[in-house]
Amino acid sequence: MTQRLLLSLTALALVGLATPPAHGQIRLSDGVSVRLSGLIHSQFNSTSVDGEPGTEFLIRRARLSAEIRFNEYLSAKVEPDFGEGKMTLKDAWVRLSFGPEFRATFGQFKRPFDLFELTSSTRILVVERAGGVRGVDTCTGTGGVCSLSRFTETLHYADRDIGIMLHGNLAAGRLSYAASVTNGTGANADDENGNKSFSGRVGFELTSDVVISANVGVHDYVHPTSGTDRFAMAFGGDVEIGNFTSGPHLQLGIVGGGNWRNPVGTLAAATFLTAQGILTYKIPVASPVVTAVEPVGRVSWGDPDTDVDDDAGLLFTPGLALHFGGRNSIAFNLDIWSPAQADTEYSFKAQSFFHF
């Protein structure tokens, strides 16, 4: 059934691309409109880990998106992904809008938690949100490296899930809020128990280029040792300074809470703590091909168990992006993972970002 849905959306997108309406808009009967878009992210990466293939090419993402607007109150979105040799569903939701102050979204969507995860993959400042070096599995409970997004994604505090979200903007758009109730098992997954997970986020726009936000998450899970239903909590805060157009752009975040994949005894879980900062500077270029050059640097620190010594690590990511207009670019990153009690490992990544 899912494959039929995705194939039908693909056919619709191809029809839309063959049609010349402005800005990807297709007008249907009774005032219904469909906005089509998509992206292709092609990646080359390497790893210094012994026993792993030294280099590889992959299609990191290949998505077609259809946003359907029925009227001013009702809209929907469907977005399949064909990247990495798999066919999966990303966004699939229906939204009721009663003005900018209050909206209700039903379906599969990103939980309102973690600035880095909520930044669109067409605009992320680094090649991989969670960083990573192929073959590294030194972060207890999460696998991979101890980066901020690795914790929030793997522990299901952030990223996509299925449920309902209430959200909107107040105070002339300067105050944003969002609260969700979801299964807690992530995208395209059945619920594993009768409990639900909760996420909440509040943001305040100090100026047009400075936004501070706070996050809270309550995740339900089955304890891996006792098999009982448990809840883990996480709290976080973040700030974003700058924009995606030009000049300096800074994203900072900190998150701490229950690392439920790292159990302690038969009921409890370890406590993790992580922080991350990404700084870029977008420099416009007077060229018919390259429109801007953007150096980038990331530092991400994570500790999977604050009660255990010498299990934390640092992820460093220097890089450079060349922009070609719109959200089209090519980026070069070097992820350097330096754990407290293991060898430093490296991964060079080059990725093209194509968006239409």
N, C-alpha and C positions, 0 to 999 in steps of 0.2 A: 504493500500500500504506500509506504514511504517513497519507494523508488518511482512508483507511478506519479506521485505528487511532484517529485523533483523533476522527472522527465517532462511533465506537463508544463512546469514553470520554465524549463529550458526552451521548450517549443515557443512559449509565449514571448520569452525574451528575444529569441531569434526573429520572430515576427516583428517585434517592436524595433529591433535594430535595422530591419529592412524598411521601416516606415520613417518618413522624414519629419515628424512633428518636433516642435522646438523643445529643447532641454529634455529629451527622452520621454515626453508626455504622450500618452495615448488616451484619446477621449472615447469613452464607451457610451452606451445609451443611458438615459436618465441621469445625466450629469456625473456619472462615475468616471474617474480618471485613474490611470496607472502610470507611475513613474518608474522607469527601468534604469538600472545602473549595474555596475559590476566591477570586479577587480581581478588582477592576476599578479601574484607575487612569486617570482622565480628566484631560487636561492642556490648559492654555492657555499659549502661550509667544509671546514677541516677540523681535525682533532689531533691532539698530541697523545691521547690515551693508547697505550699498547693493546693490541688485540682487536682494535676497531679499524674499519676501513679508513684510510688516511684522509680521503676527500670524498665528497658526494655532491651531486646535483639533485634538486627536488623542486617540485611545484609546491611551494609552501601554502599558498591559498589560491583558489580559483572559484570565485563566487559570482552568482547572478542574483540580483535583488529586485523584487517587485514591491513597490509601496502603493497600495490601493486606497483611494479616498472615495468614500461613498457619498458623504456630505460633510458639513462642518462639525458634526458630532462623532462620526464613525469612520475609522480607518483601520488598515491592516498592513502587515508586512510579512513576506516570506523570502528567506534567503538560504538557499542550499550552498554547500561548499564541496568542491570536487578535488580539493588539494590532497597531496600526499597519498594518492592512489586510493582514496576512500570517498564515498558519497555520504555526506552527513548533513544534518539540518542545523543551521545556526539560529537566526531569528525566525520566529513563527508566532506572531501575536495579533490580537485584535485590540483596538484602543477606543475607548469612549472619552471624548473631550468635552468638558463643560466650561471651556475657556482656559487660559493659561494657568489659572489658579488651581484647577483640579482636573486630573486625568486618571483614568483607570485602565491598566494594561493587563490583558489576560493571555497566557500562553507561555512561550519560551523566550526569555529575554535576559539581559545582563542584570545580575543582582546589584543594587545600589551600594557598592562597597569597593574602595580602592581606586584612587584617581588613575593609576597607571593602567588598570584593567578597563576602566571606563573610557579611556582615550581610544578612539577608533583605530583599527589596524591600518586604515589609510593615512593616519596622522602620527602614529607612534614615533617617538624620537630616536629609538634604537631598533635594530633589526629584530631582536627577540625580547619581549617584555621580561621573561624570566631568565634571560641570558642562557647560560648552559654550555657545557662541553660534552659532546657525544661520548658515552661510556663512563661518565662520572656519576657516582651514586654515593656521595659521602655525607648527605644531609639527612640525618635520622628522621624518618617519618614522611619525608616528602620525595626522596629520590632526587637525583641531580645535584644542583648547587643550592646553597642557602640564600637565595635572592628573595626580595620582598614578594614579587609576583609568584614565585614558586610556592611560597607558603600559602598565599591567599587563594591561588587556583587549586592546588592539590588538596588543601584542607576544606575546600568548598565554601569558603567565605565570600569569594568573588567568582566572576565568570558566569556563564549562562546556567539557568535552571528553569523549571516549569512551575508556574503558579500565578499569582496575581500581585500587581504592584500599583500603589496609589502614589501619585506624584504631581508636582506643580511648582509654580513660581509665585512668590508674594512680594510685597513691598516694591512694586514697579519693576519686578524681575530681578531684584538684587538678592532676594532670599529664595533659595531652592530647597525642596524637601522631597524625599522619596522613602517609602516603606514597602517591603515585600514580604509575602508568605509563600514559601516554595516547598517542593518535596525534599530538597537538600541533597539529592543524589547527582545533580548536574544535568547537562544537556542530554537529550535523547535517552534517558534512563528512567526505569520504573522506580517508584518509591519502595524502600526496603522495610519500612515499618509504618505504623499509623501516626507517627509524629510528624511535625513540620518544622522547617527552619525559618528564621526571621532575619531580615537585614534592614538597616536604616541609615540614611545619610542626610545631613543638613549642610548646606553651603551658603556662604555669605560673600557677596561681591563688594569688596572694599572700594575698588576702583574698577575701571573697565579692563584693566590688565592684572588685577590682584584678587584672587579668590581663595578663601580658606574654608576647609570643610572638615566635618567630623563623621566617623563611621562607627557602626556597631553591628555585630553579627552574632546570632545564636544558631548553632548548627546541631541538628539531631543526628545521632549515629548509633550504630550497634557496637558496643565495646568489644574489641577483638579478643580479649582474654575471657571475660565473663559471659559474653553474649547478651548482656542486658542493654536496654535502650538508655542512652545517656545524652546529655547536652554539653556542648563546649561553647565558650564565648570568646569573642575577639573584639578589641577596640582599636581604633586608629584615627589619625588625623593627617591632613595633607594641605599643602599650599601650592598654588600655581601662580607664577609671576611671568608676565609676558604673553606672547601670542604666537600663532603659527605663521605669521606673515613676514615679519622682519625683526631684527634686533635680538637681544638676549631673551631666552626662554628657560625658566627654571621650574622643575617639578620636584617637590620634596614630600616624603611620606614616612610615617612610622606606624607599625602595627604590632600588637602583642595579644596573646591569648592562649587558648588551649590547643596544643598539638595532639589532637585525638588519635592520630596515626602512630603516636609514640606513647603507648600506655604505661602507666605507673601502677603496679598492683592490679587488682581486679575491678576497680571502679574509677580510678582517677586517670588523668592524662598529664603529660609534661606541659610546661609553659614555654612558649616560644616568644622571641622578640626580634624584630627586624626593622631596618631603616634603609631608605634609599634616596638618592638625589641624582637627577639628570639635568645637566646644563648644556644648552646649545646657544649658538649665535648665528643667526641667518643673515647672510650678507648678499644683497642684490648684486647681480652681475649684468653688465650691458653686453649681452651676447644674443645672437639669434637662436642659439640652442640651449645653453645653460642659463637659467634665469636667476639662480641663487646658489651660493655655496654655504654649507652649514656644518662647521665642526661640532662634535658632540663628545661629552664625557659623562660616564655614569660610575657611581660608587654605590654598591649595595652590600650591606652587612646583615648577617643573620645568625641567630643562635637557636637551634632546635630544642634545647632544654636548658633553661637558665639555672637549674640546680646542678648541672654537670659542667666541670671545667674543661676548657680546651676542646670544645666541639663546635665552635663557631667558625665563620669564614668570611672572606671578603671577595666580592666580584668587582673587577675593574673593567670598564669598557670605553676605550678611546675609539673615535671613529670620525667619519666624514660622509656627508650626503651632498649629492649634486642634484639640483632641482631643475625640472624641464617645463614647469608651468602646471597649474592646477595641483593635483595630488600625485603627480608623476615624478619619480626620482629614482636614483640608484644610490644605495648606501653601503659603506664599508665599515665593519666593526671588528674589533679584536676583543673577544671575551677572555679575561684572565682570571682564573679561579684559584684563590689562595686559601686553602683550609688550614686550620690550626695544627692538625696532626697528620697531614698527608702532603704529597708532592703538589706543587703548583702545576696546573694544566692550562692549555690554551685552545682557543678555537677562533679561526678567522672566518668571517662571514661576509659575503657580498650578496645583496638582494636588490632586484629591480621591483619598483612599485608602480604598477600601471592601473589607473582608475578611469572609468568612463561612465 
